[in-house]
Amino acid sequence: MKTILRWIPLGMVLLFGCSEPPPDAASIRPVLSLKQFMEWVLDPAADIIWDSVKTVYTSEGAKEIRPQTPEQWAEIVNAAKRLKEGGNLLMNEERMRDNKDWGNRARALVAGADKALAAAEAKNVEALFTEGETIYHACAGCHQRFAAFAQESAPPGKSVKK
């Protein structure tokens, strides 16, 4: 028993003492430009939520679009998670435009995505529709304030020629 007790501290040192510390938030650099991030990550995830619950009017009448299958609900859950994580990534120091307004709008996206996630997990169509609107307002407010910057932003490490 004493032999085992002697090896435990050494094992702890080897296990935890030799690993590198995690990077701090300031050292994490985005790979995509802001425009790419919006087009390839956030917009497709938001579209899945927005397209999941709607009414389409045609000459034949109204057609209600609602998630029906477990796979459709899973796709919406995953999209909400991507939006939530995407909102968190918008708060990365490399992406921040101003600490107050940008951060508030990114947090609004995270909050809307979190509620959409809860609605999708509960398979609550009405709440999903409502939170789709919340996400829309978070996105639209940010675009009104910062869209010009997103259009001008170059990939990380590149400069924008004006």
CYANA upper distance limits for C-alpha pairs under 8 A (distance plus 0.5 A):
  1 MET  CA      5 LEU  CA      6.91
  2 LYS  CA      6 ARG  CA      6.74
  3 THR  CA      7 TRP  CA      6.94
  4 ILE  CA      8 ILE  CA      6.88
  5 LEU  CA      9 PRO  CA      8.04
  6 ARG  CA     10 LEU  CA      7.82
  7 TRP  CA     11 GLY  CA      6.49
  8 ILE  CA     12 MET  CA      6.68
  9 PRO  CA     13 VAL  CA      6.77
 10 LEU  CA     14 LEU  CA      6.68
 11 GLY  CA     15 LEU  CA      6.42
 12 MET  CA     16 PHE  CA      6.32
 12 MET  CA     17 GLY  CA      7.77
 13 VAL  CA     17 GLY  CA      5.14
 13 VAL  CA     18 CYS  CA      7.65
 14 LEU  CA     18 CYS  CA      6.37
 15 LEU  CA     19 SER  CA      7.85
 23 PRO  CA     27 SER  CA      6.76
 23 PRO  CA     28 ILE  CA      7.62
 24 ASP  CA     28 ILE  CA      7.60
 25 ALA  CA     92 ASN  CA      7.93
 25 ALA  CA     93 GLU  CA      8.25
 26 ALA  CA     92 ASN  CA      8.37
 26 ALA  CA     93 GLU  CA      6.92
 28 ILE  CA     92 ASN  CA      8.39
 29 ARG  CA     94 GLU  CA      7.10
 29 ARG  CA    156 PRO  CA      8.43
 30 PRO  CA     94 GLU  CA      7.43
 30 PRO  CA     95 ARG  CA      8.36
 30 PRO  CA    156 PRO  CA      7.20
 31 VAL  CA    155 PRO  CA      7.94
 31 VAL  CA    156 PRO  CA      6.94
 32 LEU  CA     36 GLN  CA      6.18
 32 LEU  CA     37 PHE  CA      6.20
 32 LEU  CA    155 PRO  CA      6.29
 32 LEU  CA    156 PRO  CA      7.16
 33 SER  CA     37 PHE  CA      6.58
 33 SER  CA    153 SER  CA      6.89
 33 SER  CA    154 ALA  CA      6.12
 33 SER  CA    155 PRO  CA      4.44
 33 SER  CA    156 PRO  CA      6.34
 34 LEU  CA     38 MET  CA      6.65
 34 LEU  CA     95 ARG  CA      7.79
 34 LEU  CA    150 ALA  CA      6.25
 34 LEU  CA    153 SER  CA      6.79
 34 LEU  CA    154 ALA  CA      8.14
 34 LEU  CA    155 PRO  CA      7.91
 35 LYS  CA     39 GLU  CA      6.62
 35 LYS  CA    150 ALA  CA      5.80
 35 LYS  CA    151 GLN  CA      6.81
 35 LYS  CA    153 SER  CA      7.26
 36 GLN  CA     40 TRP  CA      6.17
 36 GLN  CA     41 VAL  CA      8.23
 37 PHE  CA     41 VAL  CA      5.81
 37 PHE  CA     42 LEU  CA      7.10
 38 MET  CA     42 LEU  CA      5.39
 38 MET  CA     43 ASP  CA      6.15
 39 GLU  CA     43 ASP  CA      5.92
 39 GLU  CA     44 PRO  CA      7.60
 40 TRP  CA     44 PRO  CA      7.01
 41 VAL  CA     45 ALA  CA      7.00
 41 VAL  CA     82 ARG  CA      7.97
 41 VAL  CA     83 LEU  CA      8.41
 41 VAL  CA     86 GLY  CA      7.79
 42 LEU  CA     46 ALA  CA      6.64
 42 LEU  CA     82 ARG  CA      7.78
 42 LEU  CA     83 LEU  CA      6.35
 42 LEU  CA     86 GLY  CA      6.83
 43 ASP  CA     47 ASP  CA      6.50
 44 PRO  CA     48 ILE  CA      6.88
 45 ALA  CA     49 ILE  CA      7.25
 45 ALA  CA     79 ALA  CA      5.06
 45 ALA  CA     80 ALA  CA      7.32
 45 ALA  CA     82 ARG  CA      6.92
 45 ALA  CA     83 LEU  CA      6.61
 46 ALA  CA     50 TRP  CA      6.62
 46 ALA  CA     79 ALA  CA      7.45
 46 ALA  CA     80 ALA  CA      8.10
 46 ALA  CA     83 LEU  CA      7.36
 46 ALA  CA    132 GLY  CA      8.44
 46 ALA  CA    135 ILE  CA      8.13
 47 ASP  CA     51 ASP  CA      6.26
 48 ILE  CA     52 SER  CA      6.52
 48 ILE  CA     75 GLU  CA      8.21
 48 ILE  CA     76 ILE  CA      6.86
 48 ILE  CA     79 ALA  CA      7.01
 49 ILE  CA     53 VAL  CA      7.97
 49 ILE  CA     76 ILE  CA      6.45
 49 ILE  CA     79 ALA  CA      7.41
 49 ILE  CA     80 ALA  CA      7.77
 49 ILE  CA    116 ALA  CA      8.49
 49 ILE  CA    128 LEU  CA      8.20
 49 ILE  CA    132 GLY  CA      6.71
 50 TRP  CA     54 LYS  CA      8.18
 50 TRP  CA    129 PHE  CA      8.04
 50 TRP  CA    132 GLY  CA      6.12
 51 ASP  CA     65 ILE  CA      8.50
 52 SER  CA     65 ILE  CA      7.06
 52 SER  CA     66 ARG  CA      6.31
 52 SER  CA     67 PRO  CA      6.59
 52 SER  CA     76 ILE  CA      8.03
 53 VAL  CA     64 GLU  CA      8.13
 53 VAL  CA     65 ILE  CA      5.83
 53 VAL  CA     66 ARG  CA      5.41
 53 VAL  CA     67 PRO  CA      7.67
 53 VAL  CA    125 VAL  CA      7.40
 53 VAL  CA    128 LEU  CA      7.92
 53 VAL  CA    129 PHE  CA      6.41
 54 LYS  CA     64 GLU  CA      6.60
 54 LYS  CA     65 ILE  CA      5.66
 54 LYS  CA     66 ARG  CA      7.52
 54 LYS  CA    129 PHE  CA      8.26
 55 THR  CA     62 ALA  CA      6.93
 55 THR  CA     63 LYS  CA      6.07
 55 THR  CA     64 GLU  CA      5.06
 55 THR  CA     65 ILE  CA      6.41
 56 VAL  CA     62 ALA  CA      6.11
 56 VAL  CA     63 LYS  CA      5.59
 56 VAL  CA     64 GLU  CA      6.95
 56 VAL  CA     65 ILE  CA      7.94
 57 TYR  CA     61 GLY  CA      6.17
 57 TYR  CA     62 ALA  CA      4.89
 57 TYR  CA     63 LYS  CA      6.79
 58 THR  CA     62 ALA  CA      6.75
 58 THR  CA     63 LYS  CA      8.34
 66 ARG  CA    125 VAL  CA      7.64
 67 PRO  CA     72 GLN  CA      6.03
 67 PRO  CA     73 TRP  CA      6.54
 67 PRO  CA    125 VAL  CA      8.44
 68 GLN  CA     72 GLN  CA      7.03
 68 GLN  CA     73 TRP  CA      7.93
 69 THR  CA     73 TRP  CA      6.95
 70 PRO  CA     74 ALA  CA      6.54
 71 GLU  CA     75 GLU  CA      6.67
 72 GLN  CA     76 ILE  CA      6.96
 73 TRP  CA     77 VAL  CA      6.70
 73 TRP  CA    120 ALA  CA      6.80
 73 TRP  CA    121 GLU  CA      8.06
 73 TRP  CA    123 LYS  CA      7.61
 74 ALA  CA     78 ASN  CA      6.62
 75 GLU  CA     79 ALA  CA      6.63
 76 ILE  CA     80 ALA  CA      6.64
 76 ILE  CA    117 LEU  CA      8.18
 76 ILE  CA    120 ALA  CA      6.89
 77 VAL  CA     81 LYS  CA      6.80
 77 VAL  CA    116 ALA  CA      8.47
 77 VAL  CA    117 LEU  CA      5.98
 77 VAL  CA    120 ALA  CA      6.14
 77 VAL  CA    121 GLU  CA      6.99
 78 ASN  CA     82 ARG  CA      6.71
 79 ALA  CA     83 LEU  CA      6.70
 80 ALA  CA     84 LYS  CA      6.60
 80 ALA  CA    113 ALA  CA      5.67
 80 ALA  CA    114 ASP  CA      7.43
 80 ALA  CA    116 ALA  CA      6.68
 80 ALA  CA    117 LEU  CA      5.64
 81 LYS  CA     85 GLU  CA      6.61
 81 LYS  CA    113 ALA  CA      7.56
 81 LYS  CA    114 ASP  CA      8.05
 81 LYS  CA    117 LEU  CA      7.22
 82 ARG  CA     86 GLY  CA      6.29
 83 LEU  CA     87 GLY  CA      6.55
 83 LEU  CA    109 LEU  CA      7.92
 83 LEU  CA    110 VAL  CA      7.44
 83 LEU  CA    113 ALA  CA      6.36
 84 LYS  CA     88 ASN  CA      6.98
 84 LYS  CA    109 LEU  CA      7.46
 84 LYS  CA    110 VAL  CA      5.08
 84 LYS  CA    111 ALA  CA      8.08
 84 LYS  CA    113 ALA  CA      5.68
 84 LYS  CA    114 ASP  CA      6.81
 85 GLU  CA     89 LEU  CA      6.74
 85 GLU  CA    110 VAL  CA      7.94
 86 GLY  CA     90 LEU  CA      6.75
 86 GLY  CA    110 VAL  CA      8.42
 87 GLY  CA     91 MET  CA      7.40
 87 GLY  CA    106 ALA  CA      5.60
 87 GLY  CA    107 ARG  CA      7.13
 87 GLY  CA    109 LEU  CA      6.29
 87 GLY  CA    110 VAL  CA      5.67
 88 ASN  CA     92 ASN  CA      7.78
 88 ASN  CA    106 ALA  CA      7.54
 88 ASN  CA    107 ARG  CA      8.02
 88 ASN  CA    110 VAL  CA      7.36
 89 LEU  CA     95 ARG  CA      8.44
 90 LEU  CA     95 ARG  CA      6.29
 90 LEU  CA     96 MET  CA      7.26
 90 LEU  CA    103 GLY  CA      8.37
 90 LEU  CA    106 ALA  CA      6.71
 91 MET  CA     95 ARG  CA      6.94
 91 MET  CA     96 MET  CA      6.28
 91 MET  CA    102 TRP  CA      8.25
 91 MET  CA    103 GLY  CA      6.50
 91 MET  CA    106 ALA  CA      7.16
 92 ASN  CA     96 MET  CA      6.73
 96 MET  CA    102 TRP  CA      6.85
 96 MET  CA    103 GLY  CA      7.72
 97 ARG  CA    102 TRP  CA      6.56
 98 ASP  CA    102 TRP  CA      6.13
 98 ASP  CA    103 GLY  CA      7.97
 99 ASN  CA    103 GLY  CA      6.16
100 LYS  CA    104 ASN  CA      6.52
101 ASP  CA    105 ARG  CA      6.68
102 TRP  CA    106 ALA  CA      6.65
102 TRP  CA    142 CYS  CA      7.85
103 GLY  CA    107 ARG  CA      6.53
104 ASN  CA    108 ALA  CA      6.69
105 ARG  CA    109 LEU  CA      6.90
105 ARG  CA    138 ALA  CA      6.60
105 ARG  CA    139 CYS  CA      8.30
105 ARG  CA    141 GLY  CA      7.82
105 ARG  CA    142 CYS  CA      6.51
106 ALA  CA    110 VAL  CA      6.84
106 ALA  CA    138 ALA  CA      8.19
107 ARG  CA    111 ALA  CA      6.60
108 ALA  CA    112 GLY  CA      6.62
108 ALA  CA    135 ILE  CA      8.24
108 ALA  CA    138 ALA  CA      6.21
109 LEU  CA    113 ALA  CA      6.50
109 LEU  CA    134 THR  CA      8.49
109 LEU  CA    135 ILE  CA      6.28
109 LEU  CA    138 ALA  CA      5.89
109 LEU  CA    139 CYS  CA      7.46
110 VAL  CA    114 ASP  CA      6.48
111 ALA  CA    115 LYS  CA      6.81
112 GLY  CA    116 ALA  CA      6.61
112 GLY  CA    131 GLU  CA      6.32
112 GLY  CA    132 GLY  CA      8.09
112 GLY  CA    134 THR  CA      6.08
112 GLY  CA    135 ILE  CA      5.67
112 GLY  CA    138 ALA  CA      8.28
113 ALA  CA    117 LEU  CA      6.47
113 ALA  CA    131 GLU  CA      7.90
113 ALA  CA    135 ILE  CA      7.13
114 ASP  CA    118 ALA  CA      6.84
115 LYS  CA    119 ALA  CA      6.65
115 LYS  CA    128 LEU  CA      8.45
115 LYS  CA    131 GLU  CA      6.80
116 ALA  CA    120 ALA  CA      6.55
116 ALA  CA    127 ALA  CA      7.78
116 ALA  CA    128 LEU  CA      5.87
116 ALA  CA    131 GLU  CA      5.74
116 ALA  CA    132 GLY  CA      7.37
117 LEU  CA    121 GLU  CA      6.57
118 ALA  CA    122 ALA  CA      6.63
119 ALA  CA    123 LYS  CA      6.40
119 ALA  CA    124 ASN  CA      5.54
119 ALA  CA    125 VAL  CA      7.70
119 ALA  CA    127 ALA  CA      6.05
119 ALA  CA    128 LEU  CA      5.70
120 ALA  CA    124 ASN  CA      6.64
120 ALA  CA    125 VAL  CA      8.05
120 ALA  CA    128 LEU  CA      6.84
124 ASN  CA    128 LEU  CA      6.62
125 VAL  CA    129 PHE  CA      6.69
126 GLU  CA    130 THR  CA      6.79
127 ALA  CA    131 GLU  CA      6.55
128 LEU  CA    132 GLY  CA      6.52
129 PHE  CA    133 GLU  CA      7.11
130 THR  CA    134 THR  CA      7.03
131 GLU  CA    135 ILE  CA      6.61
132 GLY  CA    136 TYR  CA      6.64
133 GLU  CA    137 HIS  CA      6.74
134 THR  CA    138 ALA  CA      6.78
135 ILE  CA    139 CYS  CA      6.65
136 TYR  CA    140 ALA  CA      6.44
137 HIS  CA    141 GLY  CA      6.37
138 ALA  CA    142 CYS  CA      6.83
139 CYS  CA    143 HIS  CA      6.60
140 ALA  CA    144 GLN  CA      6.59
141 GLY  CA    145 ARG  CA      6.97
142 CYS  CA    146 PHE  CA      6.27
142 CYS  CA    147 ALA  CA      7.78
143 HIS  CA    147 ALA  CA      4.97
146 PHE  CA    150 ALA  CA      7.09
147 ALA  CA    151 GLN  CA      6.83
148 ALA  CA    152 GLU  CA      6.92
149 PHE  CA    153 SER  CA      6.47
152 GLU  CA    160 VAL  CA      7.16
153 SER  CA    160 VAL  CA      7.03
154 ALA  CA    158 LYS  CA      6.24
154 ALA  CA    159 SER  CA      6.62
154 ALA  CA    160 VAL  CA      6.14
